[in-house]
């Protein structure tokens, strides 16, 4: 099976066509510098993931030898893998907003004040470092082969590209089951009433089950971005500004327990 990066690379012509069409329909949703940053950030993210995969794949194969079961590849187990990965993605995504260490990477995706298809490309090269991959290891230990795990991760991420748009409105009954552009616009909002809502990857049911779902509050116009100012000048500042914030907190913290608390506590917008 192909890796996450190769699957997304094969789909890149579809993504590019979608961006071009969206820009043609709504050029006001784009800013040139912001979009260029998004593309370069995607390339850096993919490169970091490919390098990390060289280290992680041997680990994944070793973990698979310790698996509880030997799960064969069938239509039913493929569906099971998709559902389990989407469930784990929900918790990864939620943790990325609640744990400062994970927010170091995820803040990059939220730092743009614009919402369009290119925003989906806005990713951090720190994801392998902060441990996104740890959230997929339960699937491997359960018995799913690493290649299948990475394939369903790629499917999930590819789906999420299409929810980063302002052009698509309510989608009827699909809104009750799937993560839609309406749900994800709320997730990217910095309004107080929308903060830390709608963490879904593909299925919005997880948010409804675990109390993080929000519908549109019509009295609130959505403001995209993060609470407070987000550096936009350089790729370096976009990628590492939050690292400086956390390092400052760690320097002020006294003792191991307080430093650990700073690593695992919520980012500053929830304090």
C-alpha positions as CSV (number, residue, x, y, z in Angstrom):
1,X,0.0,0.0,0.0
2,X,1.0,3.6,-0.6
3,X,2.1,5.8,2.3
4,X,0.0,8.8,3.4
5,X,2.2,11.2,1.6
6,X,2.1,9.3,-1.7
7,X,-1.7,9.0,-1.6
8,X,-2.1,12.7,-1.0
9,X,0.5,13.5,-3.7
10,X,-1.5,11.4,-6.2
11,X,-4.6,13.4,-5.2
12,X,-2.8,16.8,-5.6
13,X,-4.2,17.5,-9.1
14,X,-7.7,17.3,-7.7
15,X,-6.8,19.6,-4.8
16,X,-5.2,22.1,-7.2
17,X,-8.2,22.1,-9.5
18,X,-10.5,22.7,-6.5
19,X,-8.3,25.7,-5.4
20,X,-8.3,27.2,-8.9
21,X,-12.1,26.9,-9.2
22,X,-12.7,28.3,-5.8
23,X,-10.4,31.3,-6.5
24,X,-12.2,31.9,-9.8
25,X,-15.6,31.9,-8.0
26,X,-14.5,33.8,-4.9
27,X,-11.2,35.6,-5.3
28,X,-11.9,37.7,-2.2
29,X,-11.5,34.6,0.0
30,X,-7.8,34.4,-1.0
31,X,-4.7,36.5,-0.2
32,X,-1.6,35.7,-2.4
33,X,1.0,35.8,0.5
34,X,-1.2,33.6,2.7
35,X,-1.9,31.1,0.0
36,X,1.8,30.9,-1.0
37,X,2.7,30.3,2.7
38,X,0.1,27.5,2.8
39,X,1.6,25.7,-0.2
40,X,5.2,25.9,1.1
41,X,4.0,24.8,4.6
42,X,2.4,21.8,3.0
43,X,5.7,20.9,1.2
44,X,7.6,21.2,4.4
45,X,5.0,19.2,6.3
46,X,5.1,16.4,3.7
47,X,8.9,16.3,3.7
48,X,9.1,16.1,7.5
49,X,6.5,13.3,7.4
50,X,8.4,11.3,4.8
51,X,11.6,11.6,6.8
52,X,9.9,10.6,10.0
53,X,8.3,7.6,8.2
54,X,11.7,6.2,7.6
55,X,12.2,5.9,11.3
56,X,8.6,5.1,12.3
57,X,7.8,2.2,9.8
58,X,10.3,-0.2,11.5
59,X,8.7,0.7,14.8
60,X,5.2,0.1,13.4
61,X,6.3,-3.3,12.1
62,X,7.8,-4.2,15.5
63,X,4.6,-3.1,17.3
64,X,2.5,-5.2,14.8
65,X,4.4,-8.3,16.0
66,X,3.0,-7.6,19.4
67,X,-0.6,-7.2,18.1
68,X,-3.5,-8.8,20.0
69,X,-5.0,-10.2,16.8
70,X,-4.1,-10.9,13.2
71,X,-6.7,-8.9,11.4
72,X,-7.2,-9.9,7.7
73,X,-7.9,-7.4,5.0
74,X,-11.6,-7.6,4.1
75,X,-14.3,-5.1,3.3
76,X,-15.6,-5.4,6.9
77,X,-12.2,-4.9,8.5
78,X,-11.5,-2.0,6.1
79,X,-14.7,-0.3,7.3
80,X,-13.7,-1.1,10.9
81,X,-10.2,0.4,10.4
82,X,-11.8,3.6,8.9
83,X,-14.2,4.0,11.8
84,X,-11.5,3.3,14.5
85,X,-9.1,5.7,12.8
86,X,-11.7,8.4,12.6
87,X,-12.5,7.9,16.3
88,X,-8.8,8.2,17.2
89,X,-8.4,11.2,14.9
90,X,-11.2,12.9,16.9
91,X,-9.2,12.4,20.1
92,X,-5.9,13.5,18.5
93,X,-7.6,16.6,17.2
94,X,-9.2,17.4,20.5
95,X,-6.0,16.8,22.4
96,X,-4.2,19.1,19.9
97,X,-6.4,22.0,21.2
98,X,-6.2,21.0,24.9
99,X,-2.5,20.1,25.3
100,X,0.1,22.8,24.7
101,X,2.7,20.3,23.5
102,X,0.5,19.2,20.7
103,X,-0.8,22.7,20.0
104,X,2.8,23.6,19.0
105,X,2.1,21.8,15.7
106,X,-1.6,22.3,15.3
107,X,-1.6,26.1,15.8
108,X,0.0,26.5,12.4
109,X,-3.1,25.2,10.7
110,X,-5.3,27.6,12.7
111,X,-3.1,30.7,12.4
112,X,-4.5,32.0,9.1
113,X,-7.2,34.6,9.2
114,X,-8.6,33.2,5.9
115,X,-10.7,30.1,5.1
116,X,-10.3,28.5,1.7
117,X,-9.2,25.2,0.2
118,X,-5.5,26.2,0.4
119,X,-6.0,26.5,4.2
120,X,-6.1,22.7,4.3
121,X,-2.4,22.8,3.1
122,X,-1.4,24.9,6.0
123,X,0.3,22.3,8.2
124,X,3.2,22.1,10.5
125,X,6.5,20.2,10.1
126,X,6.4,19.5,13.8
127,X,3.7,16.8,13.8
128,X,6.1,13.9,13.8
129,X,8.1,15.5,16.6
130,X,5.1,16.2,18.9
131,X,3.8,12.6,18.4
132,X,0.8,12.6,16.1
133,X,1.8,9.1,15.1
134,X,1.3,7.8,18.7
135,X,-2.5,8.1,18.2
136,X,-2.4,5.5,15.4
137,X,-0.4,2.9,17.4
138,X,-3.5,1.4,19.1
139,X,-4.7,0.3,15.7
140,X,-1.4,-1.5,15.0
141,X,-1.4,-3.1,18.5
142,X,-5.0,-4.3,17.9
143,X,-3.9,-6.1,14.7
144,X,-4.3,-3.8,11.7
145,X,-1.3,-3.9,9.4
146,X,0.7,-0.6,9.3
147,X,0.0,0.0,5.6
148,X,-3.7,-0.2,6.1
149,X,-3.5,2.2,9.1
150,X,-1.6,4.8,7.0
151,X,-4.0,4.3,4.1
152,X,-7.1,5.2,6.2
153,X,-5.2,8.1,7.7
154,X,-4.6,9.4,4.2
155,X,-8.3,8.9,3.3
156,X,-9.3,10.9,6.4
157,X,-7.0,13.7,5.6
158,X,-8.0,13.8,1.9
159,X,-11.6,14.1,2.9
160,X,-10.8,17.0,5.2
161,X,-9.4,19.1,2.3
162,X,-12.9,19.6,1.0
163,X,-14.3,21.0,4.3
164,X,-12.0,24.0,4.1
165,X,-14.2,26.4,2.1
166,X,-16.8,29.1,2.6
167,X,-18.6,28.4,-0.7
168,X,-20.5,25.3,0.4
169,X,-23.5,25.8,2.6
170,X,-25.7,23.4,4.6
171,X,-25.9,19.9,3.1
172,X,-29.2,18.6,4.4
173,X,-29.1,15.3,6.2
174,X,-25.4,14.9,5.6
175,X,-24.9,17.6,8.3
176,X,-26.2,15.1,10.9
177,X,-23.5,12.4,10.1
178,X,-20.5,13.9,8.4
179,X,-18.1,16.7,9.0
180,X,-19.1,19.3,6.5
181,X,-17.8,22.8,5.5
182,X,-20.4,24.4,7.8
183,X,-19.1,22.4,10.8
184,X,-15.5,23.0,10.0
185,X,-15.9,26.7,9.5
186,X,-17.1,26.8,13.1
187,X,-14.0,24.8,14.1
188,X,-11.7,27.4,12.6
189,X,-13.5,30.3,14.3
190,X,-11.9,32.3,17.0
191,X,-15.2,33.6,18.4
192,X,-15.6,32.6,22.1
193,X,-18.8,30.7,21.4
194,X,-17.1,28.5,18.8
195,X,-13.8,27.8,20.5
196,X,-12.8,24.2,20.6
197,X,-15.8,22.8,18.8
198,X,-16.3,20.3,16.0
199,X,-13.1,18.3,16.1
200,X,-14.4,15.6,13.6
201,X,-12.3,14.2,10.8
202,X,-15.0,12.6,8.7
203,X,-17.9,11.8,11.0
204,X,-19.4,14.5,13.1
205,X,-21.1,11.9,15.4
206,X,-18.0,11.9,17.7
207,X,-18.5,15.6,18.5
208,X,-22.2,14.9,19.2
209,X,-21.3,11.9,21.4
210,X,-18.6,13.7,23.5
211,X,-20.2,17.1,23.9
212,X,-18.0,19.2,21.5
213,X,-20.5,19.8,18.8
214,X,-21.7,23.3,17.8
215,X,-24.1,24.5,15.2
216,X,-24.0,27.9,13.6
217,X,-24.9,30.8,16.0
218,X,-26.5,33.2,13.5
219,X,-25.9,36.2,15.7
220,X,-22.1,35.6,15.5
221,X,-20.2,36.3,12.3
222,X,-17.3,33.9,12.1
223,X,-13.8,35.3,12.7
224,X,-11.1,33.0,11.4
225,X,-7.8,32.5,13.0
226,X,-6.6,32.1,16.6
227,X,-7.2,34.1,19.7
228,X,-4.6,36.9,19.9
229,X,-2.1,37.8,17.2
230,X,-0.6,35.1,15.0
231,X,2.7,35.9,13.3
232,X,2.3,35.9,9.5
233,X,5.5,37.5,8.2
234,X,7.8,34.5,7.7
235,X,7.5,30.7,7.4
236,X,9.9,30.6,10.4
237,X,7.6,32.6,12.6
238,X,4.5,30.8,11.5
239,X,6.1,27.4,12.3
240,X,7.9,28.2,15.6
241,X,6.2,31.2,17.3
242,X,4.3,29.0,19.6
243,X,7.5,27.2,20.5
244,X,8.8,30.5,21.9
245,X,5.6,30.9,23.9
246,X,5.9,27.5,25.5
247,X,9.7,27.8,26.1
248,X,9.0,31.1,27.9
249,X,6.5,29.3,30.2
250,X,8.9,26.5,30.8
251,X,11.7,28.9,31.8
252,X,9.4,30.5,34.4
253,X,8.1,27.2,35.7
254,X,9.7,25.9,38.9
255,X,10.5,22.3,39.3
256,X,9.7,19.2,37.1
257,X,6.0,19.0,38.0
258,X,5.3,22.6,37.1
259,X,7.2,22.2,33.8
260,X,5.3,19.1,33.0
261,X,2.1,20.9,33.8
262,X,3.0,23.6,31.3
263,X,3.6,21.0,28.6
264,X,0.3,19.2,29.1
265,X,-2.0,22.1,30.1
266,X,-4.2,23.9,27.7
267,X,-2.8,26.7,25.4
268,X,-3.1,30.3,26.5
269,X,-6.5,30.9,24.9
270,X,-8.1,28.6,27.4
271,X,-6.4,29.9,30.5
